Amino acid sequence: MPLFEYHCYTHGIFETLLPSHEDWFVCPVCGIICEWVPSRVTMRPDTSWMGVVDPHLGYVTSDSQIKAMMKEKGQVWLGDRADVEGMAKIADQARKDKDAEMGKKWGQWAEKAFGPSGLALGGAEGEKIIRDEIASQKKGMGQNDPQ
């Protein structure tokens, strides 16, 4: 049985199952006669119904077949602009990949700039220079080096 929508001026739009279309129907809440509201039908045909040769997937004959093949490969099916969940999933993965890449690049740059020990002058030579500088400052202030 088809689903029909009717508009009650008191309670708003409601749906009911009827064997055939009727212009008027009684509201189940208040008993007022309500007018039929034509439903907005949205049909989205399968765009691959006639068969499509995809360069990555081969010959496919339905969108569901493409979705299954993409799922096997770990890819995300992105429909149209209304596919908010698919876009959010792709954006989250891209953000994670970008953060991982930036972390890797930052680590390489920091090691190059500061050396493996993390000192700005590069490794053991930098440590020696800094120790000598601290020792000379302590001598200038009249303090002895405990080493």
Backbone as a printed PyTorch tensor [residue, N CA C, xyz], in Angstrom:
tensor([[[  0.8390,  -1.1870,   0.0000],
         [  0.0000,   0.0000,   0.0000],
         [  0.8810,   1.2470,   0.0000]],

        [[  0.4880,   2.2360,  -0.7680],
         [  1.2670,   3.4800,  -0.8140],
         [  1.0280,   4.3630,   0.4120]],

        [[  1.9960,   5.1950,   0.6630],
         [  1.9460,   6.1340,   1.7860],
         [  1.5310,   7.5020,   1.2440]],

        [[  0.4800,   8.0870,   1.8370],
         [ -0.0030,   9.3950,   1.4090],
         [  0.1190,  10.3880,   2.5520]],

        [[  0.3650,  11.6450,   2.2010],
         [  0.4770,  12.7160,   3.1920],
         [ -0.7610,  13.6000,   3.1230]],

        [[ -1.2270,  14.0100,   4.3220],
         [ -2.3760,  14.9180,   4.4270],
         [ -2.0210,  16.0330,   5.3850]],

        [[ -2.6650,  17.1960,   5.1830],
         [ -2.3740,  18.3580,   6.0220],
         [ -3.5800,  18.7010,   6.8770]],

        [[ -3.3770,  18.6190,   8.2160],
         [ -4.3920,  19.0370,   9.1740],
         [ -4.0220,  20.4520,   9.6130]],

        [[ -4.9740,  21.3690,   9.5670],
         [ -4.6860,  22.7590,   9.9340],
         [ -4.4000,  22.9100,  11.4200]],

        [[ -4.7850,  21.9290,  12.2190],
         [ -4.5160,  21.9690,  13.6540],
         [ -3.2160,  21.2680,  14.0160]],

        [[ -2.9770,  20.0880,  13.4450],
         [ -1.8400,  19.2520,  13.8500],
         [ -0.7180,  19.1690,  12.8260]],

        [[ -0.8730,  19.7650,  11.6650],
         [  0.1840,  19.7450,  10.6570],
         [  0.0660,  18.5470,   9.7320]],

        [[  1.1670,  18.1980,   9.0930],
         [  1.1830,  17.1240,   8.0960],
         [  1.3250,  15.7770,   8.7900]],

        [[  0.5310,  14.7970,   8.3240],
         [  0.6560,  13.4300,   8.8200],
         [  0.5930,  12.4840,   7.6270]],

        [[  1.0630,  11.2590,   7.8360],
         [  1.0970,  10.2560,   6.7710],
         [  0.1780,   9.1010,   7.1230]],

        [[ -0.3800,   8.4780,   6.0920],
         [ -1.2200,   7.3110,   6.3120],
         [ -1.1090,   6.3730,   5.1150]],

        [[ -1.2570,   5.0830,   5.3650],
         [ -1.2430,   4.0710,   4.3160],
         [ -2.6640,   3.8600,   3.8200]],

        [[ -2.8530,   3.9830,   2.5190],
         [ -4.1720,   3.7930,   1.9160],
         [ -4.0340,   2.9580,   0.6490]],

        [[ -5.0560,   2.1900,   0.3080],
         [ -4.9740,   1.3920,  -0.9120],
         [ -4.9790,   2.2490,  -2.1820]],

        [[ -5.5870,   3.4260,  -2.1300],
         [ -5.5810,   4.3120,  -3.2910],
         [ -5.6480,   5.7630,  -2.8170]],

        [[ -5.3640,   6.6580,  -3.7380],
         [ -5.3180,   8.0860,  -3.4260],
         [ -6.7220,   8.6400,  -3.1820]],

        [[ -6.8620,   9.4390,  -2.1340],
         [ -8.1040,  10.1630,  -1.8570],
         [ -7.7560,  11.6240,  -1.6190]],

        [[ -8.5770,  12.5430,  -2.1300],
         [ -8.3000,  13.9740,  -1.9730],
         [ -8.4800,  14.4500,  -0.5340]],

        [[ -9.3350,  13.7610,   0.2310],
         [ -9.6270,  14.1740,   1.6050],
         [ -9.5240,  12.9720,   2.5210]],

        [[ -9.0600,  13.2190,   3.7570],
         [ -8.9550,  12.1570,   4.7530],
         [ -9.1810,  12.7760,   6.1230]],

        [[ -9.6910,  12.0060,   7.0580],
         [ -9.9880,  12.5000,   8.3980],
         [ -8.7340,  12.4160,   9.2650]],

        [[ -8.4180,  13.5040,   9.9860],
         [ -7.2590,  13.5460,  10.8890],
         [ -7.4670,  12.5160,  11.9960]],

        [[ -6.4740,  11.6570,  12.2520],
         [ -6.6350,  10.6350,  13.2850],
         [ -6.6420,  11.2150,  14.7080]],

        [[ -6.1890,  12.4560,  14.8900],
         [ -6.1230,  13.0590,  16.2230],
         [ -7.4020,  13.8360,  16.5480]],

        [[ -7.8070,  14.7340,  15.6450],
         [ -8.9280,  15.6260,  15.9680],
         [-10.2050,  15.3460,  15.1720]],

        [[-10.1340,  14.5370,  14.1150],
         [-11.3130,  14.2000,  13.3420],
         [-11.7120,  15.2130,  12.3000]],

        [[-10.9000,  16.2430,  12.0610],
         [-11.1820,  17.2560,  11.0470],
         [-10.8150,  16.6830,   9.6740]],

        [[-11.5660,  17.0540,   8.6580],
         [-11.2570,  16.6120,   7.2990],
         [-10.0150,  17.3640,   6.8210]],

        [[ -9.0440,  16.6020,   6.3050],
         [ -7.7460,  17.1640,   5.9040],
         [ -7.5340,  16.9890,   4.4100]],

        [[ -6.7730,  17.9210,   3.8450],
         [ -6.5090,  17.9230,   2.4110],
         [ -5.2470,  17.1230,   2.0980]],

        [[ -5.2600,  16.4350,   0.9500],
         [ -4.1150,  15.6590,   0.4990],
         [ -2.9860,  16.5890,   0.0700]],

        [[ -1.7530,  16.2410,   0.4310],
         [ -0.5670,  17.0130,   0.0520],
         [  0.2600,  16.1370,  -0.8880]],

        [[  0.4820,  16.5890,  -2.1230],
         [  1.3180,  15.7800,  -3.0320],
         [  2.7280,  15.6390,  -2.4570]],

        [[  3.2170,  14.4160,  -2.4140],
         [  4.5520,  14.1510,  -1.8770],
         [  5.6130,  14.5150,  -2.8910]],

        [[  6.7460,  14.9500,  -2.3980],
         [  7.8960,  15.2230,  -3.2630],
         [  8.6620,  13.9260,  -3.4310]],

        [[  8.6720,  13.4350,  -4.6170],
         [  9.3400,  12.1720,  -4.8890],
         [ 10.7310,  12.4730,  -5.4290]],

        [[ 11.7110,  11.8300,  -4.8530],
         [ 13.0710,  11.9850,  -5.3230],
         [ 13.5490,  10.6340,  -5.8320]],

        [[ 13.9060,  10.6070,  -7.0870],
         [ 14.4160,   9.3680,  -7.6640],
         [ 15.8580,   9.5990,  -8.0680]],

        [[ 16.7050,   8.7380,  -7.6060],
         [ 18.1120,   8.8270,  -7.9470],
         [ 18.4930,   7.5320,  -8.6590]],

        [[ 18.4920,   7.5360,  -9.9820],
         [ 18.7980,   6.2980, -10.7030],
         [ 20.2650,   5.9150, -10.5440]],

        [[ 20.5070,   4.6460, -10.7040],
         [ 21.8670,   4.1330, -10.6630],
         [ 22.5750,   4.6010, -11.9280]],

        [[ 23.6040,   5.4100, -11.7900],
         [ 24.2800,   5.9980, -12.9480],
         [ 25.0910,   4.9780, -13.7340]],

        [[ 25.3470,   3.8140, -13.1540],
         [ 26.1700,   2.8070, -13.8330],
         [ 25.3330,   1.6550, -14.3820]],

        [[ 24.0360,   1.8340, -14.5530],
         [ 23.1490,   0.7390, -14.9340],
         [ 23.4860,   0.1390, -16.2900]],

        [[ 24.0770,   0.9260, -17.2020],
         [ 24.3550,   0.4140, -18.5380],
         [ 25.7630,  -0.1640, -18.6520]],

        [[ 26.5300,  -0.1070, -17.5930],
         [ 27.8910,  -0.6170, -17.6180],
         [ 28.8790,   0.4920, -17.8850]],

        [[ 29.8930,   0.5580, -17.0570],
         [ 30.9060,   1.6030, -17.1520],
         [ 32.2710,   0.9430, -17.0280]],

        [[ 33.2080,   1.3980, -17.8320],
         [ 34.5800,   0.9130, -17.7180],
         [ 35.3520,   1.9440, -16.9100]],

        [[ 35.7030,   1.5670, -15.6920],
         [ 36.4670,   2.4440, -14.8070],
         [ 37.9370,   2.0720, -14.9400]],

        [[ 38.8450,   3.0600, -15.0690],
         [ 40.2600,   2.7200, -15.2550],
         [ 40.8750,   1.9890, -14.0630]],

        [[ 40.3020,   2.1740, -12.8790],
         [ 40.8680,   1.5340, -11.6850],
         [ 40.1220,   0.2770, -11.2740]],

        [[ 38.8290,   0.1700, -11.6520],
         [ 38.0080,  -0.9500, -11.1980],
         [ 37.6310,  -1.9090, -12.3140]],

        [[ 37.8100,  -1.5370, -13.5740],
         [ 37.4260,  -2.3980, -14.6850],
         [ 35.9850,  -2.1410, -15.0950]],

        [[ 35.3380,  -3.1700, -15.6370],
         [ 33.9650,  -3.0470, -16.1190],
         [ 33.0010,  -3.2990, -14.9660]],

        [[ 32.1370,  -2.3290, -14.6720],
         [ 31.1630,  -2.4590, -13.5900],
         [ 29.7820,  -2.1030, -14.1270]],

        [[ 28.7540,  -2.7200, -13.5210],
         [ 27.3930,  -2.5150, -14.0100],
         [ 26.4570,  -1.9060, -12.9790]],

        [[ 26.9710,  -1.5450, -11.8140],
         [ 26.1020,  -0.8900, -10.8270],
         [ 26.9400,  -0.1210,  -9.8200]],

        [[ 26.3340,   0.8940,  -9.2290],
         [ 27.0210,   1.6670,  -8.1950],
         [ 27.3230,   0.8010,  -6.9810]],

        [[ 26.4280,  -0.1570,  -6.6720],
         [ 26.6730,  -1.0220,  -5.5160],
         [ 27.8970,  -1.9030,  -5.7470]],

        [[ 28.1240,  -2.3220,  -7.0000],
         [ 29.3130,  -3.1000,  -7.3160],
         [ 30.5640,  -2.2350,  -7.1390]],

        [[ 30.5010,  -0.9830,  -7.5650],
         [ 31.6350,  -0.0580,  -7.3870],
         [ 31.9030,   0.1590,  -5.9020]],

        [[ 30.8440,   0.3680,  -5.1150],
         [ 30.9990,   0.5750,  -3.6760],
         [ 31.6690,  -0.6200,  -3.0170]],

        [[ 31.2470,  -1.8390,  -3.3890],
         [ 31.8300,  -3.0470,  -2.8000],
         [ 33.3090,  -3.1710,  -3.1500]],

        [[ 33.6520,  -2.8750,  -4.4110],
         [ 35.0560,  -2.9710,  -4.8270],
         [ 35.9110,  -1.9190,  -4.1230]],

        [[ 35.3580,  -0.7160,  -3.9660],
         [ 36.0980,   0.3480,  -3.2810],
         [ 36.2820,  -0.0030,  -1.8100]],

        [[ 35.2730,  -0.6160,  -1.1970],
         [ 35.3720,  -1.0000,   0.2110],
         [ 36.4670,  -2.0400,   0.3990]],

        [[ 36.5820,  -2.9930,  -0.5420],
         [ 37.6450,  -3.9910,  -0.4780],
         [ 39.0260,  -3.3470,  -0.5200]],

        [[ 39.1400,  -2.2570,  -1.2760],
         [ 40.4250,  -1.5660,  -1.4250],
         [ 40.6570,  -0.5230,  -0.3310]],

        [[ 39.6990,  -0.3750,   0.6140],
         [ 39.8510,   0.6000,   1.6870],
         [ 39.5650,   2.0220,   1.2560]],

        [[ 38.8580,   2.1900,   0.1500],
         [ 38.5200,   3.5260,  -0.3360],
         [ 37.1110,   3.8910,   0.1240]],

        [[ 36.7970,   5.1690,   0.0910],
         [ 35.4950,   5.6630,   0.5460],
         [ 34.6720,   6.0810,  -0.6640]],

        [[ 33.4130,   5.6120,  -0.7160],
         [ 32.4900,   6.0340,  -1.7710],
         [ 31.9570,   7.3970,  -1.4010]],

        [[ 32.1490,   8.3580,  -2.2700],
         [ 31.6560,   9.7030,  -2.0320],
         [ 30.5950,   9.9970,  -3.0630]],

        [[ 29.3510,  10.1220,  -2.5940],
         [ 28.2290,  10.3450,  -3.4970],
         [ 28.2220,  11.7640,  -4.0300]],

        [[ 27.2930,  12.5580,  -3.5670],
         [ 27.2010,  13.9390,  -4.0130],
         [ 27.4490,  14.8640,  -2.8190]],

        [[ 27.0840,  16.1190,  -2.9370],
         [ 27.3290,  17.0750,  -1.8580],
         [ 26.5540,  16.7470,  -0.5900]],

        [[ 25.5140,  15.9330,  -0.7250],
         [ 24.7220,  15.5630,   0.4380],
         [ 25.4030,  14.4770,   1.2650]],

        [[ 26.4710,  13.8880,   0.7470],
         [ 27.1640,  12.8130,   1.4560],
         [ 28.1320,  13.3980,   2.4750]],

        [[ 27.5740,  13.9280,   3.5460],
         [ 28.3620,  14.6230,   4.5630],
         [ 29.2710,  13.6490,   5.3110]],

        [[ 28.7780,  12.4550,   5.6130],
         [ 29.5780,  11.4790,   6.3520],
         [ 30.8120,  11.0560,   5.5540]],

        [[ 30.6320,  10.8280,   4.2470],
         [ 31.7630,  10.4440,   3.4140],
         [ 32.8110,  11.5400,   3.3360]],

        [[ 32.3540,  12.7790,   3.1840],
         [ 33.2950,  13.9040,   3.1240],
         [ 34.0140,  14.0910,   4.4600]],

        [[ 33.2950,  13.9190,   5.5700],
         [ 33.9140,  14.0690,   6.8900],
         [ 34.9760,  12.9850,   7.1090]],

        [[ 34.6940,  11.7640,   6.6650],
         [ 35.6550,  10.6700,   6.8160],
         [ 36.9260,  10.9500,   6.0100]],

        [[ 36.7520,  11.4340,   4.7820],
         [ 37.9080,  11.7600,   3.9480],
         [ 38.7000,  12.9150,   4.5540]],

        [[ 38.0060,  13.9340,   5.0600],
         [ 38.6750,  15.0880,   5.6640],
         [ 39.4420,  14.6860,   6.9170]],

        [[ 38.8590,  13.8200,   7.7520],
         [ 39.5510,  13.3590,   8.9590],
         [ 40.8190,  12.5860,   8.6110]],

        [[ 40.7270,  11.7130,   7.6190],
         [ 41.8970,  10.9420,   7.2120],
         [ 42.9660,  11.8580,   6.6420]],

        [[ 42.5720,  12.8430,   5.8600],
         [ 43.5410,  13.7890,   5.2920],
         [ 44.2150,  14.5920,   6.4010]],

        [[ 43.4430,  14.9920,   7.4190],
         [ 44.0000,  15.7460,   8.5400],
         [ 45.0200,  14.8940,   9.3060]],

        [[ 44.6970,  13.6300,   9.5380],
         [ 45.6300,  12.7330,  10.2430],
         [ 46.9070,  12.5340,   9.4310]],

        [[ 46.7520,  12.3260,   8.1170],
         [ 47.9230,  12.1490,   7.2570],
         [ 48.7950,  13.3970,   7.2410]],

        [[ 48.1590,  14.5700,   7.1950],
         [ 48.9120,  15.8270,   7.1910],
         [ 49.6630,  16.0090,   8.5040]],

        [[ 49.0040,  15.7270,   9.6400],
         [ 49.6600,  15.8520,  10.9380],
         [ 50.8500,  14.8920,  11.0560]],

        [[ 50.6880,  13.6660,  10.5560],
         [ 51.7940,  12.7000,  10.6110],
         [ 52.9610,  13.1680,   9.7460]],

        [[ 52.6660,  13.6780,   8.5680],
         [ 53.7130,  14.1700,   7.6740],
         [ 54.4240,  15.3810,   8.2730]],

        [[ 53.6490,  16.2960,   8.8710],
         [ 54.2670,  17.4750,   9.4930],
         [ 55.1360,  17.0740,  10.6860]],

        [[ 54.6770,  16.0980,  11.4730],
         [ 55.4800,  15.6210,  12.5950],
         [ 56.7980,  15.0310,  12.1270]],

        [[ 56.7350,  14.2630,  11.0430],
         [ 57.9500,  13.6630,  10.4860],
         [ 58.8970,  14.7490,   9.9850]],

        [[ 58.3580,  15.7220,   9.2340],
         [ 59.2000,  16.8040,   8.7060],
         [ 59.7760,  17.6570,   9.8390]],

        [[ 58.9770,  17.9180,  10.8710],
         [ 59.4470,  18.7040,  12.0100],
         [ 60.5900,  17.9850,  12.7220]],

        [[ 60.4570,  16.6910,  12.8990],
         [ 61.5240,  15.9180,  13.5460],
         [ 62.8140,  15.9510,  12.7430]],

        [[ 62.7100,  15.8170,  11.4190],
         [ 63.9000,  15.8750,  10.5690],
         [ 64.5490,  17.2530,  10.6350]],

        [[ 63.7150,  18.3020,  10.5910],
         [ 64.2620,  19.6520,  10.6570],
         [ 64.9230,  19.9120,  11.9980]],

        [[ 64.2730,  19.4970,  13.0970],
         [ 64.8160,  19.7360,  14.4350],
         [ 66.1500,  19.0220,  14.6110]],

        [[ 66.2550,  17.7940,  14.1100],
         [ 67.5170,  17.0610,  14.2370],
         [ 68.6200,  17.7380,  13.4190]],

        [[ 68.2500,  18.2390,  12.2460],
         [ 69.2300,  18.9250,  11.4110],
         [ 69.6540,  20.2570,  12.0420]],

        [[ 68.6880,  20.9950,  12.5810],
         [ 68.9890,  22.3080,  13.1350],
         [ 69.6440,  22.2350,  14.5000]],

        [[ 69.1920,  21.3200,  15.3400],
         [ 69.6750,  21.2760,  16.7210],
         [ 70.6090,  20.1180,  16.9990]],

        [[ 70.7620,  19.2040,  16.0690],
         [ 71.6160,  18.0580,  16.2810],
         [ 70.8740,  16.9740,  17.0490]],

        [[ 71.4460,  15.7740,  17.1100],
         [ 70.7700,  14.6560,  17.7690],
         [ 70.5410,  14.8790,  19.2630]],

        [[ 71.4030,  15.6760,  19.9180],
         [ 71.2310,  15.8860,  21.3570],
         [ 70.2310,  16.9940,  21.6510]],

        [[ 69.8050,  17.7380,  20.6260],
         [ 68.8190,  18.7800,  20.8230],
         [ 69.4050,  20.1460,  21.1060]],

        [[ 70.7160,  20.2850,  21.0530],
         [ 71.3260,  21.5840,  21.3000],
         [ 71.4600,  22.3510,  19.9960]],

        [[ 71.3330,  23.6450,  20.0700],
         [ 71.2640,  24.4740,  18.8720],
         [ 72.5390,  24.4470,  18.0410]],

        [[ 73.6740,  24.1510,  18.6150],
         [ 74.9150,  24.2040,  17.8640],
         [ 75.3120,  22.8480,  17.2990]],

        [[ 74.4990,  21.8560,  17.4850],
         [ 74.7250,  20.5880,  16.8210],
         [ 75.5720,  19.5870,  17.5790]],

        [[ 74.9830,  18.8160,  18.4250],
         [ 75.6170,  17.6580,  19.0320],
         [ 76.6690,  17.9730,  20.0880]],

        [[ 77.7060,  17.0950,  20.1350],
         [ 78.7400,  17.1640,  21.1710],
         [ 79.5270,  18.4700,  21.1040]],

        [[ 79.7750,  18.9690,  19.9140],
         [ 80.4950,  20.2380,  19.7880],
         [ 79.7010,  21.3680,  20.4410]],

        [[ 78.4040,  21.3620,  20.2350],
         [ 77.5600,  22.3790,  20.8460],
         [ 77.5690,  22.2800,  22.3570]],

        [[ 77.5210,  21.0430,  22.8800],
         [ 77.5620,  20.8570,  24.3370],
         [ 78.8730,  21.3960,  24.9150]],

        [[ 80.0050,  21.1150,  24.2340],
         [ 81.3110,  21.5860,  24.7170],
         [ 81.3660,  23.1120,  24.7240]],

        [[ 80.8770,  23.7320,  23.6620],
         [ 80.8850,  25.1940,  23.5780],
         [ 80.0390,  25.7950,  24.6960]],

        [[ 78.8780,  25.2230,  24.9300],
         [ 77.9970,  25.7470,  25.9830],
         [ 78.6270,  25.5530,  27.3620]],

        [[ 79.2230,  24.3770,  27.6270],
         [ 79.8830,  24.1510,  28.9260],
         [ 81.0250,  25.1470,  29.1410]],

        [[ 81.8340,  25.3610,  28.0840],
         [ 82.9460,  26.3150,  28.1980],
         [ 82.4230,  27.7250,  28.4770]],

        [[ 81.3370,  28.1030,  27.8400],
         [ 80.7580,  29.4270,  28.0480],
         [ 80.2550,  29.5770,  29.4780]],

        [[ 79.5740,  28.5550,  29.9810],
         [ 79.0680,  28.6140,  31.3600],
         [ 80.2300,  28.6880,  32.3520]],

        [[ 81.2910,  27.8920,  32.0970],
         [ 82.4550,  27.8970,  32.9840],
         [ 83.1270,  29.2730,  32.9880]],

        [[ 83.2530,  29.9090,  31.8350],
         [ 83.8980,  31.2180,  31.7880],
         [ 83.0380,  32.2670,  32.4900]],

        [[ 81.7070,  32.1430,  32.4220],
         [ 80.8370,  33.0830,  33.1250],
         [ 80.9750,  32.9030,  34.6380]],

        [[ 81.0820,  31.6500,  35.0970],
         [ 81.2240,  31.4070,  36.5340],
         [ 82.5590,  31.9510,  37.0370]],

        [[ 83.6420,  31.7880,  36.2670],
         [ 84.9450,  32.3010,  36.6810],
         [ 84.9020,  33.8160,  36.7540]],

        [[ 84.2100,  34.4400,  35.8120],
         [ 84.1030,  35.8910,  35.8050],
         [ 83.3340,  36.3860,  37.0230]],

        [[ 82.4200,  35.5820,  37.5460],
         [ 81.6380,  35.9680,  38.7160],
         [ 82.3180,  35.5090,  40.0070]],

        [[ 83.4510,  34.7860,  39.9000],
         [ 84.1760,  34.3590,  41.0640],
         [ 83.7120,  33.0290,  41.6290]],

        [[ 82.9920,  32.2360,  40.8730],
         [ 82.5460,  30.9250,  41.3340],
         [ 83.4280,  29.8700,  40.7380]],

        [[ 83.6690,  28.8100,  41.4810],
         [ 84.4680,  27.7020,  40.9860],
         [ 83.5740,  26.6700,  40.2920]],

        [[ 84.1270,  26.0340,  39.2860],
         [ 83.4000,  24.9770,  38.5840],
         [ 83.4730,  23.7060,  39.4030]],

        [[ 82.3400,  23.0770,  39.7460],
         [ 82.3780,  21.8770,  40.5750],
         [ 83.0010,  20.6930,  39.8760]],

        [[ 83.2510,  20.7470,  38.5850],
         [ 83.8040,  19.5700,  37.8940],
         [ 85.2790,  19.4960,  38.0420]]])
